[in-house]
Amino acid sequence: MKSRFLRIFILLFVGLIPFSWVKAQNSTIQPDSVCTGSTEFYRVDSTDGSYFLWGTKYASGTITYLYNDSSAHIQVTWGNTVGIDTLWVIETNEYGCPGDTNKLGVVRFSNPEATIPISTLSVCEGTTLNLTVNVSGLSPYSFQWYQNGVILPTQTNQNLIINNVDATHAGSYTCVVSNSCGNTTSNACNVTILFNPVITLLSSPVSTCLGENITIHVSTTGSQPLSFQWYHGATPLVNNPPHITGATDSILTITGMTYSDTGYYHCIISNTCAMAITDSVLVNINIAPVITQQPDSLSICNNQNAQFTVSASGDSLYYQWQKNGVDIVGATNDTLSFTP
């Protein structure tokens, strides 16, 4: 009877020996995060006389025992593929009794993946350029943006923001994303800067005659496509050939001017960014001259002064006296005086 009691006591005593949990060398929380292809160190708190058997569930790492072939300290060289695995260890005490299998989840990460979701972007001058890069992999990340391969020192966030852009901000943008495993350069996004329409030339005021043809034109710069709309006063013009053509072009043509066509004309030029409005151009029809009083015939003596006067109505009148159908030099007023 004494011998049986002693044997039971010994077995119970051995079963109460404490066992240490697997811990990552640099982390005490599960799972452990590692880089593909990296070598990491792991350990357990050992008890004198114990020996250890290590392994991985999916054989994704090569285990090397440190100090001896049953050590509580190992190094694992992880494979080059992204994935998950479980590192396990069994401790066997000096009496040959194994403990429970203790496990540590391991996630293998590679260099971060970095993608700018768009490959082209058009931005209007004076507005804000905003780009973002999508990332995955082991965090935390660091970011560095480049324009045409040149580093942008102030752009170190996931979002690139540049206010009040101009022509110098056009180009190819990339982002280098880094984590503890390495770095990756994103795809490029080509940025085009669009320019607002600017009026560079506009026709002068137009004076014409009834029934004549006129053209009014405007010259502009700015990103294409540009659209044009001419107005007569506040009324938008529509093409009505042959009388009105070019109502939505840079050159407006009016054929066969009528009195109703007189007034102020302007054009609105627009593109995807903005619009510009020209000054108004006055179009006027000159009234044809009408002689309201003919000069009277004269009978005068030799060396006596002669004077003829004509009266006329109309716009911008011009006078030219003639003798026998030939212009008299300098006789360009409504009154002609001379001494024969």
Order of alpha helices (4+ residues) and beta strands (2+ residues): alpha-beta-beta-beta-beta-beta-beta-beta-beta-beta-beta-beta-beta-beta-beta-beta-beta-beta-beta-beta-beta-beta-beta-beta-beta-beta-beta-beta-beta-beta-beta-beta-beta-beta-beta
